[in-house]
């Protein structure tokens, strides 16, 4: 059983708040601006608690001057504590925050400000929110509290009058807040109940919103007293009380949100009247007077919408308001249970910043940052514009490891065409669908995670591939999506710490809903972001496709909550520059070398990602080991005759080339749409790898990237002798493989002229890039010998 709160407790807590203020925010201690602003709120709480003490002391003084009692009255002020909230705990938390961060009392350096904003500001904001609520409740409580106390004294004095006179003398008990307690009491008791028309639809929406977090309200009218009054105060502060009407009619209508908040206040008061604790409150409780005071304030605001008001307000239309506007309960930030943590974005490199597929009311942007060599941060931001012209923004942060992240390339599923630009990004903790505005942006994002660039953004759907494998009767025919990859990492720029993308609200022809099938395989429709629950869509979007392709669904079908609170400790990325030195030692006089485990870090040449690897040989020594540059690749996204998906990569070396003799390209005047690729004109197997998608985990394009890739003979596609690609027309074939020419390729300049003439197509250009990188590598090797 809780003990009653006595007068001394309130006065003592007021002194504690003053001690806290003097300890942390005394002017002589030169507090920083942020520190001082927080202190002003604590100071206001101390002043308000003082005001409660002054009201109580004034009532006690009236009792003692009339010699009613020499001792302090034993008033039960438990309800005062319930109404104002647990300010004791708030003061203790403020005190704890203060003592743990005393350095901010005098330190006003830039680093101190950064630390404050990044580490302390969330906790400070949470405490500010609580202090402001205490202050607001105390301001509403002071008047009814004093009326209650002075009226009780008046009644007690009246009962002591000599019954012989049969009369009660009118006693003048001056208050601190009210001049005439009796008149104040009559005003509280006689005011009209707040009245504004609440439609059945609004009543239903309010009821449904009140059940969020309070499921017991579905079957009960016992509306919570403390939480209900907090919500009423919070809503009243954001209602029409601050609205000042103009002269013209259109200037007398507040915003729909303000008017709706006032309707919520009326609705909450109606619900509070049914609370058993309020209806059955004893004579010591201050709840009835407090609720009457709130009711009086709301009633006065409702009066402004009546004809009796000289400047009558006009109710606005609330038709355009959405579900989130009907929320009843204030959003209070929960207490932090983890140690403060943050990631300096300035320590990262920005790789990419693009606009995702957007609608006229919902604009999305995507930002990719590199934290370390194997860690990226993906930031997705969505801004929604309401019919009233207002906007709200939500952000989601995904910290991912390149070794575990997966990309499901929905856009490249064979037979899908170019109608969609969607992928599924899967991290260790979430699965997210991303819809890009165009194919070029999706290839850039793919490059950021794979380390391979789609050469000249070449991406050709609706192809047919014939695979000739030694020992098999007849070719394997598959639908295909074709790309040309060359190893090239995106060069990042130092992050400024904030997105600079311009938000454009524009319709997108590539919205998710416009994707009906993938080669006859149904693709799920994703919900349009029209509510908070669908502002970001995170269910597993690939499960129906996997099921249709007879692949084992391992992603599940339940929605996955995307966490945005994962923090990543990072270090600045290494500088990437070419060096010809093979080793270095700061202490050249060292005569011995202690063996140690090797620590690797890679440096990047202009075209290839990993040509030089730094090897730590000891605490103060390092050396370099050089690796061959990665070859460019022909990447085939295949749908096989058994409806399963597969990746096939053809490594383009010096001997891999088009062979027009395998099709009709060598025949003059023939419009052949086929490009046949062989190695050494079919005398050698192609350097190929195959990645079959046994389940949804394997349909992952990052398996081909520099972080996860396995070199031959791993994943080898043995016996692949020829790949023939049939394009939709001859022009597309020429773009890819060129034409049969009679160029005499004796000198390097002859080869360059042939390539510039388009005779070898994009395939020849990519091959030349790989040839040049390999030549540079051999040149560096010779220089180091």
N, C-alpha and C positions, 0 to 999 in steps of 0.2 A: 504494500500500500504506500502510495506517494505521500510525503509530508507536505502540508500546506506551505506555500511561499509567503514569507512574512515581509513586512516593510523593510526591515534591515537588510534582507537579501537583495532587494532591488537597489537600495542605496549603495550597498557594498559593490554590486556589479557596475553601477555607474562610476564609482571611484576606480574600479579596475580598468574600465575603458579609458578613463582620463590618464591613468598611469601608463597604459599602453601607448596612448597618443604622445605623451611627454617623452616616453622612452625612445620612440621611433621617429617622431616628426617635429621635435622642438626646433624652432627657427635657428637657434644657436648651433645646431648640428649640421646645417647646410645640406639638407637632403636633396637628391636629384629630383627632376621634375616628375618622373614616373613614381618614384618613391613617395613624393609629396602628395601627388594626386590620390594615391591609395590612402595616404594618411588623412586627407580631407574627409573621405568617406567614414573612416573610423572615428574621426573627430565628430562628425555629424551624429553617429550612433551614440557617442558619449554624451553629446548635448541632448539628444532625445531621451536617453535614459535618465539624464539629469532632470528633464522636464517631468518625467513620471515621478521622480523623487520629490520635486517641488510641489506637484499637485497633491501628493500624499502628505507631505509635511504641512502644507497649508490646511488640509483637513484635520490633521492631528492638532495643529495650533488652535483651531476653532474649538476643539473639544477641551483642550487644557485651559484656554482663557475663560471658558464657561464653567470650569471646575467640575466637569463631569467625571473626570478620572485623572489621577496623577500618573498613571501608567499608560504606556502606549496601547492603543486598541489592538486586539487580536483579530485583524481582518484577514480572511483567507483570500490571497491574491493569486491562487493557482490559475484561475482563468486568465489573468493578465499574462502569465507566462505562456499559456497555451495560445493566446491570441497573437502575441508578439513573436512567437517562435523561439527556438533554442538559441538565443543570443549568447548564452554562456559558452557553448561550443564554438560559435563563430568567433568570439573574442579569443578563445584559446588557440584556435587555428591561425588567426591573424598574428597572435603573439609568437606562435611557433615559426611561422613564415618569416617574421621579423628577425627573430634571434638567429635563425639559420642563414640570414642574408644581411648581416650587419654592415658588410662592406659597401652597400649601396647608400649608406647614410651620408657619406662624404664623397664617394667616388663618382665622378661625373664624366669619366673618360669614355671615348667611343666604344671601346671594348666592353666596358661595363654596361652601356646601353644595349649593345648587341646581346650580351648574356641575359640581361633582363627580359628583352622581348622574346628571345628564343626559348629560354628555360623557365622563366618565372611568370610571364604574362598570362599563360593559361590558368594557373592557380590563382593569380591575382584577380583575373576576370571572374572566376567562379566565386571567390570570396566577395568581390564587389557586388555581384548579383544578390548574394545572400544579405549583405549589409543594407543594400537599397530596399530589399523587401522588408527587413526589420524596421527601417526608418519609415517607410510608407504606412505600415500597420500601426506604428506608434502614433503617427500624425492623425490617423483616423480614430485612434483609441482615446486620446487625451481628453477630448470634450465629454464623451459619454462616461469615462472613468470618473472625472470630477463631478459630473452630475450625480452619479450613483453614490459617491462617498458623501457629498454634502447633503443630499436628500436623506441618506441614512442617518446622518447626524441630526438633521431637522426632525425626523420622525422620533429619534431617541429622545431629543429634548422635549418634544410635544408630549410624549408618554410620561415624562417626569413632572409636568405641570400639575399643580394641586387641582384635583378633580372637583373641589368645591366651587372653583370659578367657572367650570364648565366651558372654558374657552381656550383657544390656542393662540398665543401671540405670534404674529408674523415676525420671524427672526431673520435678520439680515446676515447671511453667511456669504461673504464676498469670495469669489473664486479666482483662480489664476487664468482660466481659459474662458469661463462663462461668467457674466455679470450677475445673472439671476438664475440659480440652479432650478428653482421651481418652474420658471418660464421655459428653461431649456428642456426640462423633463416633459412638460406639456407639449412642446414642439416635437419631441421624439415620439411621444405617444399618439399625437393627433395628425401626423402627416399622412398624406395620401399614398397608397401603394403605387409604386412605379408601374406605369401602364403605357405600353407601346404594342401595336399589333404584331404578333408573332404567328406567321403562317404555319400550317401543318407541316409543310416541307421543311421549314427552318427548325421547327420543334423536333422533327424526326432526325435531322442532321445534327442538332445539338445533342440529342440523346445518344446517338451513335458515337459521336466524338467523345462524350463523357465516359463511355464504356471502355475507351482505350486506356489501359492501365488500371481500370477499375471494373473488372467483369462482374462484380457483385451488383452493380447498378442495373444489370439487365433484368433482375427479378426483385429489385428492392428500390424503395423511394428514400432510403436512408443516405441522403447526399452528405458526404463527409464535411464536417463543420470547418475544421482548420484549413484543409486543402481548398475547400470551396471558397472560403473568404480570401485566401491568398490569390486564387484565380480571379475572383471578382475585382480585387484591388489592381492586379496586373492588367486586366482588361479595361478597367475604368481609366487607368492612366493613359491608355492608347485609344480611348473612345473620343467623344466629341467635345470634351471639356476645354480643350485648347483651340477649338475651331472658332474663328471670328468671322461672322457673315459680312457680306458686302451690301451694296445698295440694290443691285439688280437681282432678279429672281435666280438666275443661274449661279450667283455667288452665295446663295443661302443654303446650298446643299453640300454637306460634308462628303468626304470620300466614302465609297461603299464599305471599305474595311473599317473605318471609324464607326459608321452607323451599325455595322454588324456586331462590333464589339459592345456597343451599348445594348443591343438586343440580347447579347449573351449575358450581360449583367442582369437585365430584367429576368431572364430565364433562370439564372442561378439563384436569385433571391426567391423566386417561386419555389424552387427545389429545396432551399435551405429552410423554409417554413415547415417542411415536413420532417425535419430532423428531430428525433426523439429527445436528444440532449438539449436542444433549444426549447422545445415545447415544455419539457419537464425540468428546466433549470431551477436551481434553488435560489434563495434570496441573496446568497453571497456571490453568485456568478455574474460576471460582467459581459458574458456573451450576448444576452438579449439586447442590452443597450448598444453594444458594439455593432451588431447586425442592424439595429434600427438606424444607427448613424450612417452606415453604408447605404441602407435603403433610402434615407433622406437625401444623400448626395445623388444617388441614381435618379430619384424622383425629381429633383430639381433640374437635372439634365434632360429628363424626358419632357418636362414642362416647356422646354425651349421649342418643342415640336408641336405645341398646342396653339390654338387661336388666341389664347389669353396673353401669349408672349408678344411684346411689341415687335421684336425682330424674329418672327416665327421662322424656324428652319424647315427646309423641305427634305423629306426622306429621299435618299438616292435609290436607284435601282441596284439590287444585289444579284441580279440574274446571272451576270458574268462571273461571279465568284465560284471558285472551284472547291473541292473537298477540303483541301488543306487550310482554307480560310475559316473553316468552322471548328477548328480545334478549341477545346475548352481549357485544358490544363497548360500552365506556363512551362516552358522548357527550361529545366534547371540542370546545369552541367554537373555530372557526377564527380565525386572526389577522385583525384588521381591516386591510384594504388601502386603505380610503378615509379621508379626514379625518373626525373626529367631527362629527356633525350632528344636529340635533333640531328639532322644532317645538313651540313653547310652546302647549299647548292653551288656556291661559288667555288667549291672544291671539285666540281664535276665539269665535264665537257659536254656542251650541247651538240648532239648529233643531228637532230631533226626537229622541225617545228612546222606542222602542216595543219590544214583544216580538214576535219572529217566530213562525211556526208551529213548535210544539214537540211533543215526544213525552214519554212518562213518564220516559225516561232521557236525553233530549237537549234542553236548553233553549237557545234562541237569542235574542239581543237585537240591536237595530240602533240606531245613533246617527249622526246627521247633524250636522256642524259646518260653519259658514261661515267660511272663511279670509279670502277677499276677495270682492269683488262677483261675480267670475266663477269662483271656485274653491271647491269643497266637499271635505270629508273624510267618508267613509263608514266607520264602524267596525262590523264584525260580530263578535260574541262568541258562542261556543258552549260550554256547560258540560255535560259528560257525566257521569252518575252510574253507578258500577259496582254490581253486585249486592251487593258488600260494604259499600256505603254511602259509598265514597270517590268523589271527583270530580276531573276534570281539565278545564282550561279552555284553549281556543285562541282566538286573536283574529286578525282580518285587517283591514288598513287599506287603503282605496282612496282615493287622492288623485285627484280628477277635475276637469277643466275643463268648465264648462257649455257651452262652444262645441264641444266634441268628444265629450262623453259622450252615450250613446244609451240609451233605454229601449224595449225591445220589450214591449208590453203584452199578454202572453199572456192575462191575465185578461179582456181586453175583446175577444178574437177573436170575431166574430159567430157565434152558434149554440152558444156554449160554456156559456151559462147562468151561474149564480153558484156553481158547485161548486168553483172554484179561485181562489186569490188570488196568482198568480205573475207575476213579471216577469223579464226578462233585462236586467241592467245591463251595458253595455259601455263600457269606458274605452279609452284609447289602447293599453293593454298587457294587458287581461284581459277575459274574458267570464264573468259570474257570474250564477247564478240565485238569486233571492230569493223565498222563500215566506212570505207574510204571514199573520197569524192571522185577520184579518178585512178586509172591504172598506174600512172607514173608514181603517185604517192605510195601506193601499196608496194611497189617494187623498191622504193627507197626504204620503207620500213623493213622489208625483207632483207635488204642489204645490211641494215644496222644490226640485225640479229644473226646473219649468216657469214658476213665478211666477204660476200660475193656480190658483184654488181651485174645486173642484167644489162648486157652490152647494148647501148643505144636504145635502152628500154624495150628491147625486142621481146615480144610476148605474143605468140601466135596460137590461137585456139582452133578448134574444128579441123584438126589434121587426122590423117590415118597413117599408121606406122606399120611397116612390115619388118619383122625381126627374123633374120635368117641365122639359124643356130646349127652348128655342125652336129650331125648325127640324128637330126629330127626330120621327119617327112613333112615337107612343106613349111611355109613360113607361119609365124604367129602374127595374126592381124589384131591390132588394138586401136581404139580411139586415143588421140593424143593431144596434149597441150605442150607447145615447144618453147623453150627459152635458151638463150646463150649466156653463160655465166663466165665472168672473168674475175679473178681474185683482186678485190680492191675494198679496203676498209674506208668508211666515211671519216673524214678528218674533222674532228670536233673543234668547236670554238669555246673559250672559257664562258661558263654560265654566268649570267647576270643575276641569277637567283629568282627571276620572275619571268613569266611568259610574256612575249611581246607580240603575239599573234593578234591580228585584227579579227574581231568577231563579226562575221557576215551572216545575216539571216537570209538564206536563199533556198529555194526548192532544189531538190536533188533528184535527178532522174534515176539515180542508182540507189534508191532507198531499198531497205531490206524486203519490204512487202512486194517488190516488183520481181522477185525471183521465184518463178513457179516450179521449175524442174531443173534437174541436172541430168541431161541425157535421158529424159523420161523418168528419172528418179525424183520423187517429191522432196522438196526442201521446205523446212518449217518456216512459217511466217512469224516474225518477231514483233512484239507489241510496239505500237507507236508511243513515244514518251509523252503521255498526257497526264500522268500523275506521279507523285513522289516515288511510288513503288516501281514505276517503269521508266523513270528518268534515266537510269542506267540499266540495261538489261543484261543479266548475268546467268540465266539458265543455260544448261548444256544445249547449244543450238545444233550440235553435230550428231546427236544421238539418232534422230530419224534417218539421217543420211547413212550412218553406219549400219543401221538395221536393214535399210533397203539394199545395201551393198553386201549383205551377209557377213558383216564384220562384227566381231564381239564388241559390245558396248561396255567400255570400262569407265566412261565418264559419269555414268549414272544419269538419271532423269530428273533429279530434284534440283531446285535452284541452289546455286552456290553463292554465299555471301562474300562479296569482295571486301577484303580488309584494306583500309587505307591508313592504318595506324602502325604499319611495319616500319621500323627505323633501321637504318643501315649506317654503320660506322665506316667511313671511307677515308682514303688517303689520296693526295693529289696524284693524277695520272702521270706516268713517266713521260719524259720528253722522248719523242720519236725522231731520231736523226741518224743518218748514215755515218759510220766511222770506219776507217780502214785499219785502225790499230787492233792488234790481236790480243793484247793484254796490257794491264797496267798495274803498278804497285806504288802506292804513295811512299812506302818506306823501301827504297831501293837497297838499303844496306842490310836488309833482312837476309839471313843465310839459311834459314830453314822454313819449311812450309808445313803447317799442321793439316792433316787431312780433315775434311769436313763434308757434310752432306751438301749436294749441289742445289743452289737456288736459281731458278730460271726466270728471266724476264725477256720479253721480245721487243725488238725494234723493227720499224716498218720502212720498207723502201717505197718509192712513189707508186709502184704498180702492184706489188705483192705484199701480203700481210706479214709473213714470217720468213724473212731471209736471214736475219741475224738474231741469235738467242744469247743473252748475257748469262754467263755461268759464274756463280759465286764460288770461288775456290777457297776462301778463308774470310776471316773477319775484315780484312782490309785489302783483299785481292780479288780480282775478277778477270774473266777471260771471255772470249766470244767463240761461239760455234756457229757455222753458217750452214743453212739448209737450202736445198733447191727450191726455187719459187714454185708455187702450185700452178698446175696447168689449167688453162681455161677448159670449160666443159660445155657440152651439149646436154641439156637437161630435158628429159621427156617425162611428163606426167601422164601415166597410162591408165586406161580402163581396159582390163583384159577381157577375153571372151567369157570368162566365168564371173564377170561383173566385179571382180576384185580390183583394188587400186594398187599401183606400183610406181616407184621412181626408177628410171634408168638413166645413168650418167655416162656419157662418152667422153673420155679424156682426149683432148685434141692435141696430139703431138705432131712432130714434123712429118710423120708418115701417114697421118689421117687426112683424107681428102675426099672430094667428090669424084665419083667415077661415072662419067656420062655414058659409058659403054653399057652400063647395067640397066639403062632405061632408053628412052627414045630421044634424049636431048642431043645426041650426036648427029641425028638425022636432020639435015637442013630443011627448014620450013615446018618442022613438027612443033606443035604447041604442047610440050610435055609438062605436066604439073608435078613431076616426081624428082626428088633429089636422092641419089643413092650414095651412101657414105661407106667407105671401106678403108682398110689400113693396108698400105703397100699393095693396092689393087687386088685385095682379097687373099693374098698369100699369108697374111698374119691376122690373128684375131684382134678385134678392136679392144682397146683398153677400157673396159666397161665394168660398171658396178650396178647391182640391182638391189633395190630395197622394196620388198613386198610388204604390203600393209595387212598383216595378219589380224590386227584389231585397230581400234581408233588411236592407240598410242603410237603405232608405227606410221600413220599417215601424217608425218611430221617433217616439214621441209628443213628444219634446223639440223636434221640428221646429215644433210649434205654440206653443212656449213663448216667453217674452219675449226670451230670448237669441238664438234662432235664427230667429224668425219673420220673414217678409217681408211688408211691407204691400202692400195692393192698389196697383197692378194685378198685382203678382207673384203667381204661382200662382192667378190668377183663374179661377173657374169661370164662364165666360161663358154667358149665355143661360139661367141657372137661374131659372125663373120661380116654381116652387112646389115645396115639399117636403111630402109627406104622410106622416105617421108612423102606422102601425097598431100599436096596443098589444094586449096579450093580452086586455084587458077594458076596460069603460067606466070603472071606477074609476081604473085606471092612466092613462087618457087625461085624466080630470078632474084628477088630481094634477099632470100635466104642463102641460096647456093651459087648465084651468079649464072654465067652462061658458058657454054663450051667455046673456048677461044683458041687462037693459034699464036698466042704470044710466045716469043722465044725468050724464056726466062733463064738467061745466062748470067746476067749481072744483077746486083741488088736493085739498081735503078730500074731495070726491066720489070722486076717483081712489083716495085712500088707503083709504076705506071699501070700495071695490070690490075692491081687492087684499086687504085684510084678510078680506073675506068669501070669499076663495078663488075668486072669479069668473074671475080671470086665471091661476090656477095658478102653479106655480113659474116658468114662462116669464115671466109678467107681473112677478113679484117681481124676477127678474134684470134685466128691462128697466127697471124702476123704479130699480134700483141704478145702472145705466149712465146713466139720465136725471139722477139726482142728482149723480153725479160730473161729468157734463158741465156741469151748472148751476154747480157750485162752481168749475170751471175758468173759465167765462165770467165769473163774479163776480170772481175774482182778476185776470183780464185787465182788467176795467173799473177795478178799484181801482188798478192800476199805470199807467193812462193819465193 
